[in-house]
């Protein structure tokens, strides 16, 4: 971005990079275009005529072979000086080529012509960033990015910032609701300031999947899906009414109703284009499909070669209003795959193996790209499983480039042949096609022999804790005795570690047909032998989309799954995100009596304590067929390689080997079951949800808030009075926490406990204590969510251990009280608070309420050993300064005690990317300890947001500025820009 420009905050000016330039009317003067680019992208210098460049204009004259054999330094010198003599440097277009598909000629950015053989040395993810930069930036911004990417080839790393402009935004209902509530509140603030609220609209297409609110209230019955959907619609009626309002009031927002599937599966099967057609100055261009999503598992789309990753809801708001994602050019870890998966193993086993391998080398925020000859042996569905778990292995992406397998997947999911041809043409001509023999330069490379991957599970508390499926009992016994004898059954007939939940759940594994077909075959053979799961096991099958039900039905496996207890419970995230519903009565009794330590087995992606269910601290991640096997055994400690799962009615012991299908059997039923037409047909039927269509939503530019609502309240974030939290201050520690604090610890999503003070708050306002729904359903009500902050039974507050759930010590009074009450007391006294934590603070879901809750608690800074990428971004988005401890210091070593205070020197002029921040700890006895923290701030844009007080004040301030500029321009006779184009239909 151009240096020296400004972003206007609600409170005034903040120095920093300006918003990406947007074309307007061919003039080189700053002009407003708020009607089209409202909010952050409301104005800018624009030098080129219209959106694109003159057809036929070339970036440079090159031979057909490009820069074959030229050194990186020479190429760099040539590239950055070629346009120096152009009349208007910033209008210099990227290199172009023409590809013909059918009878249409398309333009593409011609990377091979510009870089020649050098391009082959660049990882494909960086080639995509390069293409995006060349197409969306200009002048010095483009020049610096190209320089940085080429220098990256010399060292495998770079400190240069790069702007990534995604083409679209993907959200789900529980992240979109708070984001859309923020937008509604900003519209209110605009109206109160005398501006037109209707001008505030996203400038990028936004797809919202309503998938995170489906709970498993009914299971093991044929009508479970219908009953669960009906319950979901009833419980969330007010919130869904709000989402319907947003789809009417906000241009470019499209809602996919309950029952249509999980967002990442919908993205794979319906939304992703892989290659999109854009009209630039009336000329058709082919461009790579790109996105960001407000869910950490957005990288699943990397499995079919689409570049996208997860961000917090706050960062998504900046993007949907026209701001690019600013980031340091990433380190790229290359994972070289060799061989092929052995018989009996699956993509789940590979994904868990990759997770352990990358966590072992400390991956944290890097891009990961898979390459080598083993890649071509994996189907697109298998690749998507591995890509899905990118956040679990600490990466931003888990990228598989486009190849013939990608095209096979597009055909199999019903994309037209012309569309498939465009995908191939773009990626081959633009130098983005996968070559299994190529070995690009990476920051670091690890190798994985696919043939060495074995049948695995992960757990019982972290997804990176890999172990053979035979060793679950050893892992559980290593945790110590839980008031039970691990070698005997309990008095109630339950084993010491009974399987409480067996869930085939999550986009991770239910989007790959082979995984569900394999599970169905295990169920078929169990049914043939008269087996059924024990009555203490709660079973569920929640596929990623309705198309899965179609191919299971066509393969003849639906009845087999039902016969062993795995009826379809709906099409949504369910157990994977904690919406597992009530446990069975035997398990509840065993927990109450302390006679067993129940365990969840699931085909999801996370197994943190309390994640699947607040009463379950143990869980194993595994493939869908293994979920059924452990469900049949009923004992999570069973060694399935030696012990029988059950004894059949005829007295025959049934082992796992008796049920496990061969690859040939799986492949045969995949071919029999899948039909390209099913994907479009099933999605269309689900999208026509009559209950959703019947919702009577307001039709007005402003949302009519209900003061008595316990689901939706206007938040206090959007205010022209909001300001920066930076400064020099002395603070009390609100909480002192250890390592691996997840966003589930900080802001839970699971069921609201009936005996909690959060429940008391809701019941006092008229809600039914027996039907409180889940925390995630209340994210539109800030008063509930601030009380829910840090409500986790497994969270340990090192400042005052042993306190009740979500309590801390109010130091001045010496009293223990709920965290939100202590925070209010500090605020009333005019005192500041900070929070201290260990390593990997904020791991887990991309949950913006984990940051919003801390802002409402008054937290000005979080000092941690390290941060998970998305949560760090969300903290900055709420104006909270993330600080890293220096090497060798952590909360435990610092030993903060009641009465200690922390002085932070973080004035606005001091803060910048990775700057030093002096910190003093004043002990209760008067002694002082000093250390220098590092600001966990990566870009100038993040610095600007901190100075603004966060994303929301920045959007509000910029929009108000744009409205005033537009009024002045209209008075001066400048014509308005065109409207935002209509949202394209799924490809």
Residue pairs with C-beta under 8 A, 6 or more apart in sequence:
1 17
1 18
1 19
1 20
1 141
1 163
1 326
1 940
1 941
2 17
2 18
2 21
2 45
2 139
2 140
2 141
3 17
3 140
5 16
5 17
5 18
5 19
6 13
6 14
6 15
6 16
6 18
7 14
7 16
7 17
7 18
7 19
7 40
7 944
7 948
7 954
7 957
7 958
8 14
8 954
8 957
8 958
8 960
8 961
9 724
9 947
9 948
9 949
9 953
9 954
9 957
10 719
10 720
10 721
10 722
10 948
10 949
10 953
10 954
10 956
10 957
10 960
11 720
11 721
11 722
11 723
11 724
11 948
11 949
11 953
11 957
12 957
14 944
14 947
14 948
14 954
15 944
15 947
16 940
16 941
16 943
16 944
16 947
17 326
17 940
17 941
17 944
18 44
19 40
19 41
19 42
19 43
19 44
19 322
19 323
19 958
20 41
20 44
20 136
20 137
20 163
20 165
20 322
20 323
20 324
21 44
21 45
21 46
21 47
21 137
21 138
22 33
22 36
22 37
22 41
22 44
22 46
22 322
23 46
23 48
23 49
23 50
23 51
24 31
24 33
24 44
24 46
24 977
25 31
25 46
25 974
25 975
25 977
26 46
26 48
26 49
26 50
27 46
28 45
28 46
28 47
28 88
29 45
30 43
30 44
30 45
31 43
31 46
31 969
31 974
32 42
32 43
32 962
32 965
32 966
32 968
32 969
32 974
33 42
33 43
33 976
33 977
34 42
34 43
34 199
34 959
34 962
34 963
34 965
34 966
35 199
35 966
35 976
35 977
35 979
36 203
36 977
36 978
36 979
36 980
37 43
37 203
37 322
37 977
38 199
38 200
38 201
38 203
38 321
38 959
38 962
39 200
39 203
39 321
39 322
39 955
39 958
39 959
39 962
40 318
40 321
40 322
40 323
40 954
40 955
40 958
40 959
41 203
41 321
41 322
41 323
42 322
42 958
42 959
42 961
42 962
42 965
42 966
43 961
43 962
43 965
47 88
47 90
47 91
47 138
48 90
48 91
48 138
49 281
50 280
50 281
51 280
51 281
52 93
52 280
52 281
52 283
52 285
53 91
53 93
53 96
53 280
53 281
54 93
54 281
55 107
55 281
55 283
56 96
57 93
57 96
58 93
58 95
58 96
59 82
59 83
59 92
59 93
59 94
59 95
59 96
59 110
59 114
60 78
60 82
60 95
60 114
62 95
62 113
62 114
64 113
65 116
66 112
66 113
66 114
66 115
66 116
66 117
66 119
67 75
67 78
67 114
67 115
67 116
67 117
67 118
68 116
68 117
69 116
69 117
70 78
70 116
70 118
72 118
72 150
72 151
72 153
72 154
73 154
75 115
75 118
75 150
76 146
76 147
76 150
76 151
79 114
79 146
79 147
79 150
80 143
80 146
80 147
82 92
83 89
83 92
86 92
89 139
90 138
90 139
91 138
92 138
94 109
94 110
94 114
94 134
94 135
95 109
95 110
95 111
95 113
95 114
95 134
96 107
96 108
96 109
96 110
97 107
97 108
97 109
97 110
97 113
97 429
97 430
98 105
98 106
98 107
98 108
99 105
99 106
99 108
99 286
99 425
99 426
99 429
100 106
100 425
101 418
101 421
101 422
101 425
102 418
102 421
104 284
105 284
106 277
106 284
106 285
106 286
106 422
106 425
106 426
107 280
107 283
107 284
107 285
107 286
108 285
108 286
108 287
108 426
108 429
108 430
109 131
109 134
109 135
109 287
109 430
110 429
110 430
111 119
111 127
111 130
111 131
111 134
111 430
111 431
111 432
112 119
112 429
112 430
112 431
115 122
115 431
118 150
118 153
119 127
119 431
120 431
120 435
120 438
120 440
121 153
121 440
121 441
122 130
122 149
122 152
122 153
122 440
122 441
123 332
123 334
123 367
123 369
123 440
123 441
123 442
124 369
124 399
124 401
124 432
124 434
124 440
125 307
125 330
125 332
125 367
125 369
125 397
125 399
126 149
126 152
126 329
126 330
126 332
126 367
127 430
127 431
127 432
128 288
128 290
128 307
128 432
129 149
129 162
129 164
129 307
129 329
130 145
130 146
130 149
131 287
131 288
131 430
131 432
132 164
132 165
132 288
132 290
132 307
133 142
133 145
133 146
133 149
133 162
133 163
133 164
134 142
134 146
135 287
136 163
136 165
136 324
137 145
137 163
137 165
141 163
144 160
144 161
145 160
145 162
145 163
145 329
147 160
148 158
148 159
148 160
148 161
148 162
148 329
149 158
149 160
149 162
149 329
151 158
151 160
152 158
152 329
153 441
156 331
156 332
156 441
156 442
156 443
156 444
157 329
157 331
157 443
158 328
158 329
159 328
159 329
160 328
160 329
161 326
161 327
161 328
161 329
161 939
161 940
162 326
162 327
162 328
162 329
163 324
163 325
163 326
164 290
164 324
164 325
164 326
164 327
165 290
165 324
165 325
166 204
166 290
166 291
166 292
166 308
166 319
166 325
167 204
167 205
167 276
167 287
167 289
167 290
167 291
168 204
168 205
168 206
168 207
168 271
168 289
168 290
168 291
169 202
169 204
169 205
169 206
169 207
169 291
169 292
169 293
169 294
169 316
169 319
169 320
170 206
170 207
170 209
170 263
170 267
170 271
170 291
170 292
170 293
170 294
170 295
170 298
170 308
171 179
171 206
171 207
171 208
171 209
171 263
171 293
171 294
171 295
171 313
171 316
172 208
172 209
172 210
172 211
172 212
172 263
172 294
172 295
172 573
173 208
173 209
173 210
173 211
173 212
173 213
173 239
173 243
174 212
174 213
174 749
174 776
174 777
174 779
175 212
175 294
175 295
175 313
175 316
175 846
175 847
175 848
176 206
176 208
176 243
176 246
176 294
176 313
177 239
177 242
177 243
177 779
177 780
178 313
178 715
178 779
178 780
178 848
178 849
178 852
179 294
179 313
179 314
179 316
179 317
179 848
180 242
180 243
180 246
180 250
180 253
181 242
181 712
181 714
181 715
181 780
182 317
182 715
182 717
182 718
182 952
183 200
183 246
183 250
183 317
184 242
184 246
184 702
184 703
184 714
185 714
185 715
185 717
185 718
185 952
186 200
186 718
186 952
186 955
186 956
186 959
187 197
187 198
187 200
187 701
187 702
187 703
188 197
188 702
188 714
188 718
189 718
189 719
189 720
189 956
190 196
190 197
190 199
190 200
190 956
190 959
190 960
190 963
191 197
191 702
193 720
193 960
195 959
195 960
195 963
196 963
197 701
197 702
198 249
198 701
199 959
199 962
199 963
200 955
200 959
201 250
201 251
201 252
201 980
202 250
202 251
202 252
202 253
202 320
202 321
203 252
203 320
203 321
203 322
203 980
204 252
204 319
204 320
204 322
205 252
205 254
205 983
205 984
206 250
206 252
206 253
206 254
206 320
207 254
207 256
207 263
207 266
207 267
207 271
208 243
208 247
208 253
208 254
208 255
208 256
209 256
209 260
209 261
209 262
209 263
209 266
210 240
210 243
210 255
210 256
210 257
210 258
210 260
211 258
211 260
211 261
211 262
211 263
211 571
211 572
211 573
212 572
212 573
212 577
212 579
212 749
212 776
213 232
213 235
213 236
213 239
213 258
213 572
213 579
213 774
213 776
213 777
214 228
214 229
214 232
214 258
214 542
214 569
214 570
214 571
214 572
214 573
214 574
214 579
215 228
215 231
215 232
215 574
215 579
215 580
215 581
215 774
216 224
216 228
216 503
216 538
216 540
216 542
216 569
216 570
216 574
216 575
216 579
216 580
216 581
217 227
217 228
217 231
217 581
217 582
218 224
218 227
218 228
218 231
218 569
218 581
219 538
219 539
219 540
219 565
219 567
219 569
219 581
220 539
220 565
220 566
220 567
221 227
221 567
222 562
222 567
224 540
224 567
224 568
224 569
224 570
225 567
225 568
225 569
225 570
225 571
228 569
228 570
229 258
229 259
229 570
229 691
230 691
232 258
232 570
232 572
233 240
233 258
233 691
233 692
235 771
235 773
235 777
236 711
236 773
236 777
237 695
238 706
238 709
238 711
238 712
239 711
239 712
239 777
239 780
240 258
240 692
240 695
241 695
241 696
241 697
241 698
242 697
242 703
242 712
242 780
243 255
244 255
244 692
244 695
244 697
245 697
245 698
245 699
245 700
245 703
246 253
246 255
247 253
247 254
247 255
247 697
248 697
248 698
248 699
249 698
249 699
249 700
249 701
249 703
251 979
251 980
252 980
252 983
254 983
256 263
256 266
256 687
257 686
257 687
257 689
257 692
258 572
258 689
258 691
258 692
259 546
259 570
259 571
259 572
259 686
259 689
260 266
260 545
260 546
260 571
260 683
260 686
260 687
260 689
261 269
261 543
261 544
261 545
261 546
261 547
261 571
261 572
261 683
261 686
262 506
262 507
262 510
262 511
262 544
262 545
262 571
262 572
262 573
263 293
263 295
263 507
264 293
264 295
264 297
264 298
264 300
264 301
264 388
264 507
264 511
264 544
265 507
265 510
265 511
265 544
265 545
266 545
266 683
267 291
267 293
267 298
267 300
267 301
268 300
268 301
268 303
268 304
268 384
268 413
268 511
269 413
269 511
269 545
269 547
269 679
269 683
270 679
270 680
270 683
270 986
271 986
271 987
272 289
272 301
272 304
272 306
272 987
273 289
273 419
273 423
273 987
274 288
274 289
274 304
274 305
274 306
274 402
274 406
274 410
274 423
275 286
275 287
275 288
275 289
275 419
275 422
275 423
275 425
275 426
275 427
276 286
276 287
276 288
276 289
276 984
276 987
277 284
277 285
277 286
277 287
277 422
278 284
278 285
278 287
279 285
286 422
286 425
286 426
287 426
288 306
288 307
288 426
288 427
288 430
288 432
289 306
290 306
290 307
290 308
291 298
291 301
291 306
291 308
292 298
292 308
292 309
292 310
292 311
292 315
292 316
292 319
292 325
293 308
293 309
293 310
293 311
293 316
294 310
294 311
294 312
294 313
294 316
294 846
294 848
295 310
295 845
295 846
296 310
296 390
296 391
296 844
296 845
296 846
296 870
297 310
297 388
297 389
297 390
297 391
297 507
297 508
297 605
298 308
298 309
298 310
298 311
299 308
299 309
299 310
299 387
299 388
299 390
299 391
299 395
299 396
299 397
299 398
299 399
300 384
300 387
300 388
300 507
300 508
300 511
301 308
301 384
301 387
302 308
302 309
302 383
302 387
302 390
302 397
302 398
302 399
302 400
303 380
303 381
303 383
303 384
303 385
303 386
303 387
303 388
303 398
303 400
304 380
304 383
304 384
304 400
304 402
304 406
304 409
304 410
305 399
305 400
305 401
305 402
305 403
305 406
305 427
305 432
305 434
307 397
307 399
308 397
309 390
309 396
309 397
310 391
310 846
310 870
311 319
311 325
311 846
311 870
311 873
312 846
312 847
312 848
312 851
312 870
312 871
312 873
312 874
312 877
313 846
313 848
313 874
314 848
314 851
314 873
314 874
314 877
314 878
314 950
314 951
314 952
315 325
315 873
315 874
315 877
315 951
317 877
317 951
317 952
317 955
318 877
318 945
318 951
318 954
318 955
319 325
321 955
321 958
323 941
326 939
326 940
326 941
326 942
327 938
327 939
328 938
328 939
330 365
330 366
330 367
330 396
331 366
331 367
331 443
331 444
332 366
332 367
332 368
332 369
332 442
332 443
333 358
333 361
333 363
333 366
333 367
333 368
333 369
333 395
333 442
333 443
333 444
333 445
333 446
334 368
334 369
334 370
334 371
334 440
334 442
334 443
334 444
334 445
334 446
335 354
335 357
335 358
335 368
335 369
335 370
335 371
335 445
335 446
335 447
335 448
336 371
336 372
336 374
336 439
336 445
336 446
336 447
336 448
337 370
337 371
337 372
337 373
337 374
337 375
337 377
337 378
337 447
337 448
337 450
338 372
338 373
338 374
338 447
338 448
338 449
338 450
338 451
339 373
339 374
339 377
339 449
339 450
339 451
339 452
340 374
340 377
340 450
340 451
341 347
341 349
341 350
341 377
341 378
341 382
341 450
341 451
341 453
342 450
342 451
342 452
342 453
342 454
343 662
343 663
344 455
344 660
344 663
345 453
345 454
345 455
346 382
346 514
346 515
346 518
346 623
346 625
347 378
347 381
347 382
347 383
347 385
347 386
347 509
347 512
347 514
347 515
347 623
348 385
348 456
348 508
348 509
348 515
348 603
348 621
348 622
348 623
348 624
348 626
349 453
349 454
349 455
349 456
349 623
350 378
350 382
350 385
350 386
350 448
350 450
350 453
351 385
351 386
351 388
351 389
351 508
352 389
352 456
352 457
352 458
352 463
352 466
352 621
353 448
353 453
353 456
353 466
354 386
354 389
354 393
354 398
354 448
355 389
355 392
355 393
355 458
355 463
355 464
355 466
356 458
356 464
356 465
356 466
357 393
357 446
357 448
358 368
358 393
358 394
358 395
358 446
359 392
359 393
359 394
359 464
360 464
361 444
361 446
362 394
363 393
363 394
363 395
364 394
364 866
364 868
364 869
365 394
365 395
365 396
365 869
366 394
366 395
366 396
366 443
367 395
367 396
367 397
367 399
368 390
368 393
368 395
368 396
368 397
368 398
368 399
369 397
369 399
369 400
369 401
369 440
369 442
370 383
370 386
370 398
370 399
370 400
371 401
371 434
371 436
371 438
371 439
371 440
372 436
372 439
372 447
373 436
373 437
374 448
374 449
374 450
375 383
375 400
375 403
375 434
375 436
376 403
376 404
376 405
376 436
377 450
378 386
378 400
378 405
378 450
379 405
379 408
379 409
379 512
379 514
380 400
380 405
380 406
380 408
380 409
381 409
381 511
381 512
381 513
381 514
381 515
382 512
382 514
383 400
383 405
384 511
384 512
385 508
385 509
385 511
385 512
385 515
386 398
386 400
387 397
387 398
387 399
387 400
388 398
388 507
388 508
388 605
389 398
389 463
389 508
389 605
390 396
390 397
390 398
391 605
391 844
391 870
392 463
392 464
392 605
392 606
393 464
396 869
400 406
400 434
401 427
401 432
401 433
401 434
402 423
402 424
402 427
402 432
402 433
402 434
403 433
403 434
403 436
406 423
407 420
407 423
407 424
410 419
410 420
410 423
411 417
411 420
411 676
412 674
412 676
413 547
413 676
413 679
414 676
414 677
414 678
414 679
414 680
415 987
419 987
424 433
426 432
427 433
454 468
455 468
455 469
455 626
456 466
456 467
456 468
456 469
456 622
457 466
457 467
457 468
457 469
457 472
457 601
457 620
457 621
457 622
457 626
458 464
458 465
458 466
458 467
458 607
458 620
458 621
458 622
459 465
459 467
459 472
459 475
459 607
459 618
459 619
459 620
459 621
460 472
460 475
460 476
460 479
460 599
460 607
460 618
460 619
460 620
460 636
461 607
461 608
461 609
461 617
461 618
461 619
462 607
462 608
462 740
463 605
463 606
463 607
463 621
465 475
467 474
467 475
469 622
469 626
469 640
469 641
470 639
470 640
470 641
470 642
471 639
472 620
472 630
472 636
472 637
472 638
472 639
473 486
473 497
473 636
473 637
473 638
473 639
476 486
476 497
476 597
476 599
476 618
476 636
476 637
477 486
477 637
479 597
479 618
482 496
482 594
482 596
482 597
483 594
483 595
484 490
484 496
484 594
484 595
484 596
484 597
485 496
486 496
486 497
486 637
487 496
488 496
489 495
489 496
490 496
490 590
490 595
490 596
491 595
492 586
492 589
492 590
492 595
494 536
494 586
494 587
494 590
494 595
494 596
495 596
495 634
495 635
495 636
495 637
495 638
496 596
496 597
496 637
497 596
497 597
497 598
497 599
497 618
497 635
497 636
497 637
498 534
498 536
498 537
498 586
498 587
498 590
498 596
498 598
498 599
498 634
498 635
498 636
499 534
499 536
499 537
499 598
499 599
499 600
499 601
499 630
499 631
499 633
499 634
499 635
499 636
500 536
500 537
500 538
500 583
500 584
500 587
500 598
500 599
500 600
500 613
500 616
501 537
501 538
501 540
501 575
501 580
501 583
501 600
501 601
501 602
501 612
501 613
501 616
502 533
502 537
502 538
502 539
502 540
502 600
502 601
502 602
502 627
502 628
502 630
502 631
503 538
503 539
503 540
503 542
503 574
503 575
503 576
503 580
503 600
503 601
503 602
503 603
503 604
503 612
503 627
504 510
504 516
504 519
504 540
504 541
504 542
504 543
504 566
504 602
504 603
504 624
504 627
504 628
505 540
505 541
505 542
505 573
505 574
505 575
505 576
505 602
505 603
505 604
506 542
506 544
506 573
506 575
506 576
506 602
506 603
506 604
506 605
507 544
507 573
507 576
508 576
508 603
508 604
508 605
509 515
509 603
509 604
509 623
509 624
510 516
510 542
510 543
510 544
510 548
510 603
510 624
511 544
511 545
511 548
513 548
513 551
513 670
513 673
513 674
514 666
514 667
514 670
515 603
515 623
515 624
515 625
516 543
516 548
516 551
516 552
516 624
517 551
517 552
517 555
517 557
517 666
517 669
517 670
517 673
518 623
518 624
518 625
518 661
518 666
519 561
519 566
519 623
519 624
519 625
519 627
519 628
520 552
520 555
520 557
520 558
520 560
520 561
520 669
521 557
521 625
521 659
521 661
521 665
521 666
521 669
522 625
522 628
522 629
522 659
522 660
522 661
523 557
523 560
523 561
523 563
523 564
523 566
523 628
524 557
524 560
525 658
525 659
525 661
526 532
526 564
526 628
526 632
526 645
526 654
526 659
527 560
527 563
527 564
529 648
529 652
529 654
529 658
530 648
530 649
530 650
531 564
531 632
531 645
531 646
531 648
531 654
532 563
532 564
532 565
532 632
533 539
533 564
533 565
533 631
533 632
533 634
534 634
535 584
535 586
536 584
536 586
536 587
536 590
536 634
537 565
537 584
537 631
537 634
538 580
538 581
538 583
538 584
538 587
539 564
539 565
539 566
539 567
539 631
540 566
540 569
540 574
540 575
540 580
541 561
541 566
541 567
541 568
541 569
542 568
542 569
542 570
542 571
542 572
542 573
542 574
542 575
543 549
543 552
543 568
543 571
544 571
545 571
545 679
545 682
545 683
546 571
546 682
546 683
546 685
546 686
547 678
547 679
547 682
547 683
548 571
549 558
549 568
549 571
549 682
550 673
550 675
550 678
550 681
550 682
551 670
551 673
551 674
551 675
551 678
552 558
552 561
552 673
553 673
554 672
554 673
554 674
554 675
554 678
555 669
555 670
555 672
555 673
557 669
557 673
558 568
561 567
561 568
564 628
564 631
564 632
565 631
566 628
566 631
571 686
572 579
573 579
574 580
575 600
575 602
575 604
575 612
575 613
576 602
576 604
576 605
576 606
576 612
577 749
577 776
577 845
578 610
578 611
578 612
578 613
578 614
578 744
578 748
578 749
578 750
578 751
578 774
578 776
579 749
579 750
579 774
579 776
580 600
580 612
580 613
582 588
583 591
583 598
583 613
583 615
583 616
587 596
587 598
588 615
590 596
590 598
591 598
591 615
597 618
598 615
598 616
598 618
599 616
599 618
599 619
599 620
599 636
600 607
600 612
600 613
600 616
600 618
600 619
600 620
601 619
601 620
601 622
601 626
601 627
601 630
601 631
601 636
602 612
602 619
602 620
602 621
602 622
602 627
603 621
603 622
603 623
603 624
603 627
604 612
604 621
605 621
606 621
606 844
606 845
607 619
607 620
607 621
608 740
608 742
608 744
608 844
609 616
609 617
609 618
609 794
610 616
610 617
610 744
610 748
610 750
610 792
610 793
610 794
611 619
611 742
611 744
611 750
611 844
612 619
613 750
613 751
614 748
614 750
614 751
614 753
614 793
617 794
618 636
620 630
620 636
622 630
625 660
625 661
626 640
629 640
629 645
629 656
629 659
630 636
630 638
630 640
632 645
632 646
633 640
633 643
633 645
633 646
638 645
640 655
640 656
641 656
643 655
644 653
644 654
644 655
645 654
645 655
645 656
645 659
646 653
646 654
647 653
647 654
648 654
698 704
705 712
705 713
705 714
706 712
708 765
708 766
709 781
710 762
710 765
710 766
710 767
710 778
710 781
710 784
711 777
711 778
711 780
711 781
712 780
712 781
713 780
713 781
713 782
713 783
715 782
715 852
716 782
716 856
717 852
717 855
717 878
717 950
717 952
718 952
718 953
718 956
719 953
719 956
720 956
720 957
720 960
722 879
722 949
722 950
722 952
722 953
722 956
723 949
723 953
724 879
724 908
724 946
724 947
724 948
724 949
725 860
725 861
725 879
725 880
725 881
725 946
725 949
726 881
726 906
726 907
726 908
726 911
726 946
726 947
727 860
727 906
727 907
727 908
728 903
728 904
728 905
728 906
728 907
729 832
729 860
729 903
729 904
729 906
730 832
730 901
730 902
730 903
730 904
730 922
731 831
731 832
731 833
731 834
731 860
731 861
731 901
731 902
731 903
731 904
732 811
732 812
732 826
732 831
732 832
732 833
732 834
732 901
732 902
733 799
733 833
733 834
733 835
733 836
733 896
733 900
733 901
733 902
734 808
734 819
734 822
734 823
734 826
734 833
734 834
734 835
734 857
734 858
734 859
735 790
735 797
735 799
735 808
735 819
735 835
735 836
736 797
736 798
736 799
736 835
736 836
736 837
736 891
736 896
737 745
737 795
737 796
737 797
737 798
737 835
737 836
737 837
737 838
737 841
737 891
738 796
738 798
738 837
738 838
738 891
738 892
739 838
739 839
739 840
739 865
740 838
740 839
740 840
740 843
741 795
741 837
741 838
741 840
741 841
741 842
741 843
742 842
742 843
742 844
742 845
743 842
743 843
743 844
743 845
743 846
743 847
743 850
743 871
744 750
744 792
744 844
744 845
744 847
745 790
745 792
745 794
745 795
746 789
746 790
746 792
746 842
746 847
746 850
746 853
746 854
747 775
747 785
747 788
747 789
747 847
747 849
747 850
747 852
747 853
748 775
748 788
748 791
748 792
749 774
749 775
749 776
749 845
749 847
750 774
750 775
750 776
751 772
751 773
751 774
751 775
752 758
752 759
752 762
752 772
752 773
752 774
752 775
752 778
752 788
753 759
754 769
754 770
754 772
756 791
756 805
756 806
757 787
757 806
757 818
758 775
758 784
758 787
758 788
758 791
759 769
759 772
761 783
761 784
761 787
762 769
762 772
762 784
763 769
775 784
775 785
775 788
775 791
778 784
778 785
778 788
779 785
779 849
782 852
782 856
785 849
785 852
785 853
785 856
786 820
786 853
786 856
786 857
787 818
787 820
788 806
788 853
789 806
789 819
789 820
789 853
789 854
789 856
789 857
790 806
790 819
790 853
791 805
791 806
792 805
792 806
793 805
795 805
795 806
797 803
797 807
797 808
798 891
798 892
798 896
799 808
799 809
799 896
799 897
799 898
800 807
800 808
800 809
800 816
800 898
803 809
803 816
804 816
806 818
806 819
807 816
807 817
807 818
807 819
808 816
808 817
808 818
808 819
808 822
809 815
809 816
809 822
809 898
810 816
810 817
810 821
810 822
810 825
810 826
811 898
811 899
812 825
812 829
812 831
813 825
814 898
817 825
819 857
820 857
823 833
823 856
823 857
823 858
826 832
826 833
826 858
827 858
832 858
832 860
833 857
833 858
833 859
833 860
834 859
834 860
834 861
834 862
834 863
834 902
834 904
835 854
835 859
835 861
835 862
835 863
836 862
836 863
836 864
836 891
836 894
836 896
836 902
837 862
837 863
837 864
837 865
837 891
838 864
838 865
838 890
838 891
838 892
839 864
839 865
839 866
839 890
840 865
840 866
840 867
840 868
841 862
841 864
841 865
841 866
841 867
841 868
841 871
842 850
842 867
842 868
842 870
842 871
842 872
842 874
842 875
843 868
843 871
844 868
846 870
846 871
846 874
847 871
847 874
848 874
848 877
848 878
850 871
850 874
851 871
851 874
851 875
851 877
851 878
851 880
852 878
854 862
854 875
854 878
854 880
855 878
855 879
855 880
855 950
859 880
860 880
860 881
860 904
861 880
861 881
861 882
861 883
861 904
861 906
862 875
862 880
862 881
862 882
862 883
863 883
863 884
863 885
863 902
863 919
863 933
864 882
864 883
864 884
864 885
864 936
865 884
865 885
865 890
866 884
867 875
867 882
867 884
867 936
872 882
872 936
873 942
875 881
875 882
876 882
876 937
876 942
876 945
876 946
876 950
877 945
877 950
877 951
878 950
878 951
879 945
879 946
879 948
879 949
879 950
879 953
881 904
881 906
881 911
881 917
881 935
881 937
881 946
882 935
882 936
882 937
883 904
883 906
883 917
883 919
883 933
883 934
883 935
883 936
884 933
884 934
884 935
884 936
885 931
885 933
886 931
886 932
886 933
886 934
889 931
894 921
894 929
896 902
896 921
897 923
897 924
898 924
899 923
899 924
900 921
900 922
900 923
900 924
901 921
901 922
902 919
902 920
902 921
902 922
903 919
903 920
903 921
903 922
904 917
904 919
905 917
905 918
905 919
906 917
906 935
908 946
908 947
910 917
911 917
911 935
911 937
911 943
911 946
911 947
912 935
912 937
912 940
912 943
913 935
913 937
913 938
913 939
913 940
913 942
913 943
914 934
914 935
914 936
914 937
914 938
915 934
915 935
915 937
916 932
916 933
916 934
916 935
917 932
917 933
917 934
917 935
918 930
918 932
918 933
919 930
919 931
919 932
919 933
920 928
920 929
920 930
921 928
921 929
921 930
921 931
922 928
923 929
937 943
937 946
944 954
945 951
945 954
948 954
948 957
966 976
970 976
